[in-house]
Amino acid sequence: MHIKPFVLFFAGVFAGLFALQAQAHHSFISQYDDEKIEIIEGKVTEIWFQNPHSRVYVELINDAGVQEIWETETFPRNILFRKGWRPDDLKEGDVVTVTGRRARNGALRMQILEITRPSDGWQGVGFDKESID
């Protein structure tokens, strides 16, 4: 059986694109430590309501008096919509409390388990505490 070169070329291109897509999505368990739960409170500086994961950046002053910017990560936009979180629900400057799993590498990152705005009780969408992904 003889396979035409263009068939092999397109098969290779397809396989390469599939591999890149598979590599682009990471498992949360590889990024976040289920044993390290943190609670932070600070001011929202930026919101990414997008795919593959939405993010809320939170500025705070740590116990040593140093300013920190935390990257907190949650579901993609389409899941947030289905669960009732809209892009304009949270705004830059809002003060939030975030509970989440800390990044394994010690970076100022966390997977959101709970996010609330204490001023009015608004609550965003986080991951279930029983599931890492």
C-alpha positions as CSV (number, residue, x, y, z in Angstrom):
1,M,0.0,0.0,0.0
2,H,1.4,3.4,-1.0
3,I,0.4,6.5,1.0
4,K,0.5,9.8,-0.9
5,P,2.9,12.4,0.5
6,F,0.2,15.0,0.9
7,V,-1.8,12.7,3.1
8,L,1.2,12.1,5.4
9,F,1.8,15.9,5.5
10,F,-1.7,16.7,6.6
11,A,-1.8,13.9,9.1
12,G,1.4,15.3,10.6
13,V,0.0,18.8,10.7
14,F,-3.1,17.6,12.4
15,A,-1.2,15.5,14.9
16,G,1.0,18.5,15.7
17,L,-1.9,20.8,16.2
18,F,-3.6,18.3,18.5
19,A,-0.4,17.9,20.6
20,L,-0.1,21.7,21.0
21,Q,-3.8,21.9,22.1
22,A,-3.4,19.1,24.6
23,Q,-0.2,20.7,26.0
24,A,-1.9,24.1,26.3
25,H,-4.4,22.9,28.9
26,H,-2.8,22.0,32.3
27,S,-4.1,20.0,35.1
28,F,-4.9,22.1,38.2
29,I,-3.5,19.4,40.4
30,S,-0.1,19.9,38.8
31,Q,-0.3,23.7,39.5
32,Y,-2.0,24.0,42.9
33,D,-1.4,22.3,46.3
34,D,-4.6,20.8,47.8
35,E,-3.0,21.0,51.2
36,K,-2.1,24.7,51.1
37,I,-5.3,26.8,51.4
38,E,-4.8,30.5,51.7
39,I,-7.2,33.4,52.4
40,I,-6.3,36.8,51.0
41,E,-8.2,40.1,51.1
42,G,-7.4,43.0,48.8
43,K,-8.4,45.3,46.0
44,V,-9.1,44.0,42.5
45,T,-6.7,45.4,40.0
46,E,-7.6,43.4,36.9
47,I,-10.1,40.9,35.7
48,W,-9.8,38.4,32.8
49,F,-13.2,37.0,32.0
50,Q,-12.0,34.6,29.3
51,N,-11.0,31.1,28.2
52,P,-9.3,28.8,29.1
53,H,-9.4,30.2,32.7
54,S,-10.7,33.4,34.1
55,R,-8.5,35.4,36.5
56,V,-8.9,38.1,39.1
57,Y,-5.8,40.0,40.2
58,V,-5.8,41.1,43.8
59,E,-3.5,43.7,45.3
60,L,-2.8,43.6,49.0
61,I,-0.2,44.6,51.6
62,N,1.3,41.5,53.3
63,D,2.1,41.1,57.0
64,A,5.6,42.6,56.3
65,G,4.1,45.7,54.8
66,V,5.1,44.8,51.3
67,Q,2.6,45.2,48.4
68,E,1.7,42.0,46.5
69,I,-0.3,41.3,43.4
70,W,-2.0,37.8,43.5
71,E,-3.2,36.0,40.4
72,T,-6.3,34.1,41.3
73,E,-7.8,31.6,38.7
74,T,-11.2,30.2,38.2
75,F,-13.4,28.6,35.5
76,P,-13.5,29.7,31.9
77,R,-16.0,32.4,30.8
78,N,-18.6,30.0,29.5
79,I,-18.8,28.1,32.8
80,L,-19.0,31.4,34.8
81,F,-21.9,32.5,32.6
82,R,-23.7,29.2,33.2
83,K,-23.2,29.6,37.0
84,G,-24.4,33.2,37.0
85,W,-21.2,35.3,37.1
86,R,-21.3,38.1,34.6
87,P,-18.3,40.2,33.4
88,D,-19.6,43.4,35.1
89,D,-20.3,41.7,38.5
90,L,-16.8,42.5,39.7
91,K,-14.9,45.7,39.0
92,E,-11.4,47.0,39.4
93,G,-11.2,48.7,42.8
94,D,-13.6,46.3,44.5
95,V,-12.3,44.8,47.8
96,V,-12.6,41.0,47.8
97,T,-11.8,38.1,50.0
98,V,-10.4,35.0,48.2
99,T,-10.0,31.6,49.6
100,G,-8.0,29.2,47.4
101,R,-5.3,26.6,46.8
102,R,-1.8,28.1,46.7
103,A,0.5,27.5,43.7
104,R,2.9,24.6,44.3
105,N,5.9,26.6,43.1
106,G,5.3,29.3,45.8
107,A,4.2,32.0,43.3
108,L,1.5,34.5,44.3
109,R,-1.1,32.5,42.6
110,M,-4.1,30.5,43.7
111,Q,-7.0,28.5,42.4
112,I,-10.2,30.1,43.6
113,L,-12.4,28.1,46.0
114,E,-14.4,31.1,47.2
115,I,-14.4,34.8,46.2
116,T,-16.7,37.3,47.9
117,R,-17.1,41.1,48.0
118,P,-17.7,41.8,51.7
119,S,-19.3,45.2,51.1
120,D,-22.5,43.7,49.7
121,G,-22.1,40.0,50.0
122,W,-21.6,39.2,46.3
123,Q,-20.1,35.8,45.8
124,G,-18.3,34.6,42.7
125,V,-17.8,31.1,41.4
126,G,-14.9,29.0,42.6
127,F,-13.9,25.4,42.4
128,D,-15.4,22.7,44.7
129,K,-13.2,22.0,47.7
130,E,-13.6,18.3,47.0
131,S,-12.2,18.5,43.5
132,I,-8.9,19.8,42.3
133,D,-9.8,19.9,38.6
